[in-house]
Amino acid sequence: MISDMNLRSLALAPVLALAMAFPAMAEKIPLNEISRYLNGLKTAQADFTQVNGDGSISTGQVFIHRPNRVRFEYKGDKTLVLASSGQVAVFDGKTRGGPQQYPLSKTPLSLILAPNVNLGQAKMVTGYAERKNTTVVTAQDPQHPEYGNIQMVFTANPTQLRQWVVTDEGGQRTTVILGEMRTGVSIPPSKFAIANEVARRQ
C-alpha cells in the first residue's frame, strides 16, 4: 500500500521538476538605479560593433565623455562621428568635404548623454522589460517623441550598459553592441572638438 504522504509526493514530483526546469525570472534593474548608473558614467571607452539599418556591419571604438560628448571611430574608411557643443558631426571617410551636421537634441542618443538622466520622468520610458537576464529600457524625449527612441540593454551586478538600438525619426534602426567598457578613463576634450577635426581634414 502507498501512504497518503507518498501519493502527495508522487503528485508533486512533475510540478517540482517543471519548476526546476525553468529558473526564476531575473528581476528588472530599477529605473532609478539605471538613472544613477548613467549619471555616474562620466567617461568610458569601448570597442563596438554596429549593425546598420541595411544589415551591414561596422566596427570601431567609442569614447564617451558625459555630458553631451561622444566620439565614434570607425575602422576601415576613417569615418568619424563626433558629438559636442550641442551638435553631431558625421565625417565621411571617403570624401574630403565638410561634415554633415545636425543638433544633438534630435538624436535619441542625447537621452543618455544628458547632464541629468531621469528615467522616472513622465512619458520618457515607453518600454521596460526583463529579457534573457538583461533589463531592456526604451526611452524617448517626452517633448519630442517624433525624434525617435533609444532601446538600452543593461546587465546587473554591477549595472552596466551593454547595447543600444536607436530608431530615428525616419524609422531607421541602428544597433550598437559594446565590448568590454573601461570607465573613468582620461579623454582630452580636444578629442571631441568638431572644429579641430574639420581643420585636420582640410
CORWO-V581004 format. One record per pair of residues at least 24 apart in sequence whose ideal C-beta (glycine too) atoms are under 7 Angstrom apart, sorted by the first residue. I is the first residue (numbers start at 1). J is the second residue. If there is no record, write none. Layout:
BEGIN
i:I j:J
i:I j:J
END
This chain:
BEGIN
i:25 j:130
i:26 j:130
i:26 j:133
i:27 j:130
i:28 j:128
i:28 j:130
i:28 j:135
i:29 j:135
i:29 j:154
i:29 j:156
i:29 j:159
i:31 j:119
i:31 j:120
i:31 j:125
i:31 j:128
i:32 j:120
i:33 j:159
i:34 j:119
i:34 j:137
i:34 j:154
i:34 j:159
i:35 j:117
i:35 j:118
i:35 j:119
i:35 j:120
i:37 j:159
i:38 j:112
i:38 j:117
i:39 j:116
i:39 j:117
i:41 j:66
i:41 j:183
i:42 j:66
i:43 j:183
i:43 j:184
i:43 j:185
i:43 j:187
i:44 j:181
i:44 j:182
i:44 j:183
i:44 j:185
i:45 j:182
i:45 j:185
i:46 j:178
i:46 j:179
i:46 j:180
i:46 j:181
i:46 j:182
i:47 j:179
i:48 j:176
i:48 j:177
i:48 j:178
i:48 j:179
i:49 j:177
i:50 j:174
i:50 j:175
i:50 j:176
i:51 j:175
i:52 j:174
i:53 j:172
i:53 j:173
i:53 j:174
i:63 j:187
i:63 j:191
i:65 j:187
i:65 j:192
i:66 j:113
i:67 j:113
i:67 j:114
i:67 j:115
i:68 j:104
i:68 j:113
i:69 j:192
i:70 j:113
i:71 j:191
i:71 j:192
i:80 j:197
i:82 j:192
i:82 j:194
i:82 j:197
i:83 j:113
i:84 j:192
i:84 j:193
i:84 j:194
i:85 j:194
i:87 j:194
i:89 j:194
i:91 j:197
i:91 j:201
i:96 j:201
i:98 j:198
i:99 j:198
i:106 j:147
i:107 j:166
i:108 j:140
i:108 j:147
i:108 j:148
i:108 j:149
i:108 j:150
i:108 j:166
i:109 j:150
i:109 j:166
i:111 j:139
i:111 j:141
i:111 j:150
i:112 j:150
i:112 j:152
i:127 j:151
i:134 j:162
END
